[in-house]
Amino acid sequence: MAGRAQPSGPAGSGGGAPGLLPLLLLLLSAAAIIPRGDGQNLVTEDVTVVEGDVATISCRVKNSDDSVIQLLNPNRQTIYFRDFRPLKDSRFQLVNFSNSELRVSLTNVSISDEGRYFCQLYTDPPQEIYTTITVLVPPRNLVIDIEKETAVEGEEIELNCTAMASRPATTIRWFKGNKELTGKSEVERWSDMYTVTSQLLLKVGREDDGVPVICLVDHPAVKDLQTQRYLEVMYKPQVRVSQNYPLQGLTREGEPLELTCTAFGKPQPTDMRWLRVDDEMPQHVVVSGSNLLISNLNKTDNGTYRCEASNAVGKSHADYMLFVYDPPTTIPPPTTTTTTTTTIPTTITDTTATTEPAVHGFTQLPNSAEELDYGDLSDSRAGEDGAIRSVDHAVVGGVVAVVVFAMLCLLIILGRYFARHKGTYFTHEAKGADDAADADTAIINAEGGQNNSEEKKEYFI
């Protein structure tokens, strides 16, 4: 028996620390019985809501294994455990519950509800994720303050637009009609709220009267929030003089003249009067309110006539320069005369009639360069041009008729000449050739032939 016994080795021998292997086996056994949540994932989203609206919080589980889901508020109080609500706040209502989702709504949200809300999944250890609720507060009041209710043209006025108690701070934009303007903004914070004031400096003119100035707010909690004020601008009169008679054309001696003065302003002009610049008003001029009438113009009326209008802002005027022209000169209508010319050639007589207009009268020119009447001169020139054109046509017609007549006469003379010299012509070159028997004999017997040549023999000694 003693030989079976195996001597024990020294302590610490055997190639390892005593008890390490049993500890590893214990840890593996414990891990086998502990629930595992490593394959599950919680998912949620942040929520932005306008004050007074409804916020919805959703806790979702991917790869669910039926673990318990619960929702906690920023104070880590349980709002819902599965489908049970321990918290005594009736604004929280269960929207949906399943093994993979817990969805809860919060009605009538206020600033105090803002913060982090926690979604928990009951595994070991538990999983947790949070969602943030952000509460937006639109401006409670939007007001435009104007420095002066009524401004005078040319002045610079100050306008202030205030957006109170908003979250986050608002952005203010200015418009005058459809044109955007640039203001200067200041932001003040009161607790969790913001008040924004924007200042606009505007130089006004008469064209701005009745134009709206708009204060528009850009804020994520509200759309198209704006307010406006209509500008009221006072300005001095705007004066205009119009000629009623003559409606068009020149003012001539002996004719009437009627002028009307029109004035617009704010306030409406109350005082309006006519005067003659640098001279007294003629005695025969009739002024009736805004109208001025001269029944019979003459050259002593020449000058500048002024209409003045005034109101509480100031005074304005408009001038009318009068120049009286000579009365128009009448040109008598052109008359027509007929001239008959008779030409008698050798055998033919031709009568040609031409019509020539005779212009009687002339256009009287003005006495000086200033008295030049362009309208009357144009009319007289037009009449003279028509008369000249008529004369030119008559002269051209007469010349053409004379040329045609001369050609006809030439043709007739040539015809008669050729007719008189037409016929048969005889010569003495072949005299005696008619009685000859043949051609040789005819040549011999003819005058100037060989027989006659004997008569012209010449003798040389």
C-alpha positions in Angstrom: 0.0 0.0 0.0 2.8 2.3 0.8 4.2 1.8 -2.7 0.9 3.1 -4.3 1.2 6.3 -2.5 2.6 9.0 -4.6 4.8 11.5 -2.9 3.3 14.9 -3.0 5.4 17.6 -4.5 6.3 20.8 -2.9 3.6 23.5 -2.4 2.9 25.6 -5.4 4.1 23.0 -7.8 1.8 21.6 -10.5 2.4 24.5 -13.1 -0.4 27.0 -12.1 -1.9 29.1 -9.3 -4.2 27.1 -7.0 -8.1 27.9 -7.4 -7.9 29.8 -10.7 -9.6 27.3 -12.9 -12.6 26.8 -10.5 -13.1 30.7 -10.5 -13.3 30.8 -14.3 -15.8 27.9 -14.3 -17.9 29.8 -11.7 -18.0 33.0 -13.8 -19.0 31.1 -17.0 -21.8 29.4 -15.1 -23.1 32.7 -13.8 -23.0 34.3 -17.2 -25.1 31.5 -18.6 -28.0 32.2 -16.2 -27.9 36.1 -16.4 -30.6 37.7 -18.9 -28.8 39.4 -21.8 -30.0 42.6 -23.5 -27.1 43.3 -25.8 -29.0 42.6 -29.0 -31.7 45.2 -28.1 -31.5 48.9 -29.0 -33.6 51.8 -27.8 -34.6 54.5 -30.3 -36.2 57.9 -29.8 -36.2 61.5 -31.3 -36.1 65.0 -29.9 -39.4 66.9 -29.9 -40.0 70.6 -30.7 -43.4 71.9 -29.9 -45.2 75.3 -29.6 -46.4 76.3 -26.3 -50.0 75.1 -25.8 -49.7 72.4 -28.4 -49.3 68.6 -28.0 -46.0 66.8 -27.8 -45.6 63.1 -28.6 -42.8 61.0 -27.0 -41.9 57.7 -28.6 -39.7 55.0 -27.1 -39.0 52.2 -29.6 -37.1 48.9 -29.2 -35.3 47.1 -32.0 -34.9 43.3 -31.7 -37.3 43.2 -28.8 -37.3 40.2 -26.4 -40.4 41.3 -24.5 -38.4 43.3 -21.9 -40.3 46.0 -20.0 -40.3 49.6 -21.3 -40.9 52.6 -19.1 -40.8 56.5 -19.5 -39.5 58.9 -16.9 -39.8 62.7 -16.7 -36.9 65.2 -16.2 -37.2 64.6 -12.4 -36.8 60.9 -13.1 -40.3 60.1 -12.0 -42.0 57.3 -13.8 -44.7 58.5 -16.2 -45.6 55.1 -17.7 -44.5 51.6 -16.7 -45.6 49.4 -19.6 -49.2 50.6 -20.0 -49.6 51.8 -16.4 -49.3 55.5 -15.4 -48.1 56.0 -11.9 -47.7 59.8 -12.3 -50.9 61.6 -11.5 -50.7 64.1 -14.4 -53.7 63.6 -16.7 -52.0 65.6 -19.5 -50.0 62.5 -20.2 -52.0 60.0 -22.2 -51.0 56.6 -23.6 -51.1 56.6 -27.4 -49.6 53.1 -28.2 -48.1 50.2 -26.2 -46.5 47.0 -27.5 -43.4 44.9 -26.8 -41.5 47.2 -29.2 -43.0 50.7 -28.5 -44.3 52.9 -25.8 -45.8 56.2 -27.2 -47.2 58.9 -24.9 -48.7 62.3 -25.7 -48.4 65.4 -23.5 -51.2 68.0 -24.1 -51.1 71.8 -23.4 -47.3 72.0 -23.2 -45.8 74.8 -21.2 -42.3 76.1 -20.6 -42.1 74.0 -17.4 -42.4 70.8 -19.4 -39.2 71.5 -21.3 -36.3 69.2 -20.6 -35.0 65.6 -21.0 -37.3 62.6 -20.8 -35.8 59.1 -20.4 -36.8 55.9 -22.1 -35.7 52.7 -20.1 -35.6 49.1 -21.1 -35.6 46.6 -18.2 -32.7 44.4 -18.9 -29.8 43.7 -16.6 -28.2 46.1 -16.6 -31.0 48.4 -17.8 -30.7 50.4 -21.0 -31.5 54.0 -21.1 -31.8 56.8 -23.7 -33.2 60.3 -23.5 -35.2 62.7 -25.7 -35.4 66.5 -25.3 -38.6 68.5 -25.5 -38.0 72.1 -26.7 -40.9 74.5 -26.2 -41.3 77.5 -28.6 -43.1 80.6 -27.4 -44.3 83.1 -30.1 -44.2 86.9 -29.4 -47.2 87.9 -27.3 -47.4 91.4 -28.6 -46.1 93.2 -31.7 -46.4 97.0 -31.5 -45.1 99.8 -33.7 -44.4 103.1 -32.0 -43.9 106.2 -34.2 -42.2 109.4 -33.1 -44.7 111.7 -34.8 -48.2 110.8 -35.9 -48.0 113.5 -38.6 -44.7 114.4 -40.2 -43.6 117.1 -42.6 -41.9 116.3 -45.9 -38.2 116.3 -45.5 -38.2 115.3 -41.9 -36.6 112.2 -40.4 -38.8 110.2 -38.1 -38.1 107.3 -35.8 -40.2 104.1 -35.7 -39.8 101.3 -33.1 -41.2 97.8 -33.4 -41.3 95.6 -30.2 -41.9 91.8 -30.1 -42.4 90.8 -26.4 -41.9 87.5 -24.5 -40.8 85.1 -27.2 -38.6 82.0 -27.1 -36.2 82.0 -28.9 -35.6 85.6 -29.8 -37.4 86.9 -32.9 -36.0 88.5 -36.0 -37.7 91.8 -37.0 -37.8 93.0 -40.7 -39.1 96.4 -41.9 -41.0 97.2 -45.2 -42.2 100.4 -46.7 -44.8 99.3 -49.2 -43.0 96.5 -51.0 -39.5 97.8 -50.4 -37.5 96.3 -47.5 -35.7 98.6 -45.2 -32.9 98.0 -42.6 -33.5 98.6 -38.9 -31.3 98.2 -35.8 -32.4 95.6 -33.3 -31.7 95.1 -29.5 -32.5 91.9 -27.5 -33.3 91.8 -23.8 -33.7 88.5 -21.9 -36.2 88.1 -19.0 -35.9 84.7 -17.3 -36.4 82.3 -20.2 -38.1 84.9 -22.5 -36.7 87.4 -25.0 -37.9 90.9 -25.9 -36.7 92.3 -29.2 -36.9 96.0 -30.2 -36.0 97.2 -33.7 -35.5 100.9 -34.5 -36.0 102.4 -38.0 -35.0 105.9 -39.0 -37.0 107.1 -42.1 -36.8 110.4 -44.0 -40.2 111.0 -45.5 -41.5 112.9 -48.6 -44.8 113.7 -50.1 -44.8 110.4 -51.9 -44.8 108.5 -48.6 -48.2 109.9 -47.5 -50.6 107.1 -47.0 -47.9 104.4 -47.5 -47.9 101.6 -44.9 -44.8 100.8 -42.9 -44.8 97.1 -42.0 -43.1 95.4 -39.1 -42.7 91.6 -39.9 -41.6 88.9 -37.4 -39.5 85.8 -38.4 -40.0 83.2 -35.7 -40.2 79.3 -35.8 -43.4 79.3 -33.7 -45.4 81.6 -35.9 -45.9 82.5 -39.6 -46.9 85.8 -41.2 -47.0 87.8 -37.9 -46.9 91.5 -38.7 -48.3 94.8 -37.9 -48.3 98.1 -39.8 -48.8 101.8 -39.5 -49.7 104.2 -42.3 -47.6 107.3 -42.7 -49.2 110.7 -42.6 -47.0 113.3 -44.3 -47.9 117.0 -44.7 -46.4 118.9 -47.7 -46.7 122.3 -49.3 -48.9 122.7 -52.4 -47.9 121.5 -55.8 -49.2 124.1 -58.4 -49.9 123.6 -62.1 -51.2 126.1 -64.7 -53.2 124.8 -67.6 -54.4 126.7 -70.7 -58.2 126.2 -71.4 -58.4 128.4 -74.5 -57.1 128.3 -77.1 -56.9 124.5 -76.6 -53.9 124.3 -78.9 -51.9 126.7 -81.1 -50.7 130.2 -80.5 -52.1 133.1 -78.5 -52.8 135.8 -81.1 -53.8 139.3 -80.9 -57.5 139.9 -80.7 -58.2 136.4 -79.4 -59.3 135.4 -75.9 -57.1 133.5 -73.3 -58.3 131.5 -70.4 -56.0 129.9 -67.8 -56.8 127.6 -64.8 -54.6 127.1 -61.7 -54.7 123.8 -59.9 -53.0 123.2 -56.5 -52.7 120.0 -54.4 -51.2 119.8 -51.0 -51.7 118.5 -47.4 -53.5 120.2 -45.9 -55.4 121.4 -49.0 -54.4 124.9 -50.0 -56.7 127.6 -48.7 -55.1 130.7 -50.3 -54.7 131.0 -54.1 -54.0 134.2 -56.1 -52.9 135.4 -59.5 -50.2 138.1 -60.2 -48.1 139.4 -63.0 -44.4 139.1 -62.4 -42.4 142.4 -62.6 -45.4 144.4 -63.7 -49.0 145.3 -62.7 -51.9 143.2 -63.8 -53.7 144.7 -66.8 -57.0 146.3 -66.1 -58.9 144.2 -68.6 -57.7 140.9 -67.0 -60.5 139.1 -65.1 -59.5 136.8 -62.2 -62.2 134.5 -60.8 -60.9 132.2 -58.1 -58.4 129.9 -59.8 -59.3 131.1 -63.3 -57.7 134.0 -65.3 -59.4 135.4 -68.4 -58.3 137.9 -71.0 -61.1 138.4 -73.5 -59.1 140.4 -76.1 -55.3 139.9 -76.2 -52.9 142.6 -77.3 -49.2 142.9 -77.2 -49.2 144.9 -74.0 -50.3 141.7 -72.3 -47.0 140.0 -72.9 -45.3 138.9 -69.7 -45.2 136.2 -67.0 -48.4 135.4 -65.0 -47.9 133.5 -61.7 -50.4 131.5 -59.7 -49.5 131.2 -56.0 -51.0 128.7 -53.5 -50.2 128.2 -49.8 -51.1 126.0 -46.8 -49.9 125.5 -43.3 -46.6 123.9 -44.5 -45.5 126.5 -47.1 -46.1 128.3 -50.4 -45.5 127.3 -54.0 -46.2 128.8 -57.4 -46.3 128.1 -61.1 -45.6 130.5 -64.0 -47.1 131.0 -67.4 -45.2 133.0 -70.0 -47.6 134.8 -72.4 -46.4 136.1 -75.8 -49.1 137.5 -78.1 -48.5 136.9 -81.8 -49.8 138.9 -84.8 -53.2 137.9 -86.1 -53.1 135.3 -88.9 -52.9 136.4 -92.6 -55.4 134.8 -94.9 -54.1 133.5 -98.3 -56.9 133.7 -101.1 -57.6 130.4 -102.8 -55.7 129.9 -106.1 -57.6 130.6 -109.4 -57.2 128.8 -112.8 -56.6 130.5 -116.1 -56.5 128.9 -119.6 -54.0 129.9 -122.2 -54.5 128.8 -125.8 -51.4 128.6 -128.1 -52.0 128.0 -131.9 -49.1 126.9 -134.1 -49.6 126.5 -137.9 -47.0 124.4 -139.8 -46.9 123.7 -143.5 -50.0 121.5 -143.6 -51.1 120.8 -139.9 -52.6 123.1 -137.3 -52.4 122.0 -133.6 -54.0 123.7 -130.6 -52.6 123.0 -127.1 -54.2 124.2 -123.9 -52.3 124.5 -120.6 -53.6 125.3 -117.2 -51.5 127.3 -114.8 -52.6 128.3 -111.2 -52.2 132.0 -110.4 -51.3 132.6 -106.7 -52.7 135.9 -105.4 -51.7 137.2 -102.0 -48.7 136.3 -99.8 -48.0 135.4 -96.2 -47.1 138.4 -94.1 -44.1 137.5 -92.0 -43.8 138.6 -88.4 -42.3 142.0 -87.6 -39.4 140.5 -85.8 -37.7 137.2 -85.1 -39.6 136.9 -81.8 -42.9 137.3 -83.7 -42.2 134.3 -85.9 -45.4 132.2 -86.1 -44.4 128.7 -86.9 -47.9 127.4 -87.4 -49.0 130.2 -89.8 -45.7 130.1 -91.6 -46.0 126.4 -92.1 -49.5 126.8 -93.5 -48.4 129.5 -96.0 -45.4 127.5 -97.0 -47.6 124.5 -97.6 -49.9 126.6 -99.9 -47.0 128.1 -101.8 -45.5 124.6 -102.2 -48.8 123.4 -103.7 -48.9 126.3 -106.1 -45.3 125.8 -107.2 -46.0 122.1 -107.8 -49.1 123.0 -109.9 -47.0 125.5 -111.9 -44.3 122.9 -112.4 -46.7 120.4 -113.7 -48.2 122.9 -116.2 -44.8 123.9 -117.5 -43.8 120.3 -118.0 -47.0 119.5 -119.8 -46.5 122.5 -122.1 -42.9 121.5 -122.9 -44.0 117.9 -123.7 -46.8 119.1 -126.0 -44.4 121.4 -127.9 -41.9 118.6 -128.3 -44.6 116.2 -129.6 -45.9 118.8 -132.0 -42.4 119.5 -133.4 -41.8 115.8 -134.0 -45.1 115.5 -135.9 -44.2 118.4 -138.1 -40.8 117.0 -138.9 -42.3 113.6 -139.8 -44.8 115.3 -142.1 -42.1 117.4 -143.9 -39.9 114.3 -144.5 -42.9 112.4 -145.8 -43.8 115.0 -148.4 -40.1 115.3 -149.5 -39.7 111.6 -150.1 -43.1 111.5 -152.0 -42.1 114.3 -154.4 -38.8 112.7 -155.4 -40.1 109.2 -156.0 -40.0 107.8 -159.8 -37.9 106.4 -162.7 -34.6 108.1 -163.7 -33.1 107.9 -167.3 -29.4 108.4 -168.3 -27.7 108.7 -171.7 -25.1 106.1 -171.1 -27.0 103.4 -173.0 -28.4 105.5 -175.8 -28.5 103.4 -179.0 -28.3 100.1 -177.3 -31.9 99.3 -177.8 -31.6 98.8 -181.6 -28.5 96.5 -181.4 -28.8 92.9 -182.4 -26.6 91.6 -179.7 -24.7 92.8 -176.7 -21.4 93.5 -178.5 -23.2 95.6 -181.1 -25.0 97.5 -178.3 -21.8 98.3 -176.7 -20.3 99.5 -180.0 -23.4 101.6 -180.9 -23.8 103.1 -177.5 -22.7 106.6 -176.8 -19.2 106.6 -175.6 -18.6 103.2 -177.3 -15.8 102.3 -179.8 -17.4 104.1 -182.8 -17.4 107.3 -181.0 -13.8 106.8 -180.0 -12.8 107.5 -183.5 -13.9 111.0 -183.2 -11.3 111.5 -180.6 -8.3 110.2 -182.5 -5.1 112.0 -181.9 -2.2 112.2 -184.3 1.4 112.5 -183.3 3.9 113.9 -185.7 
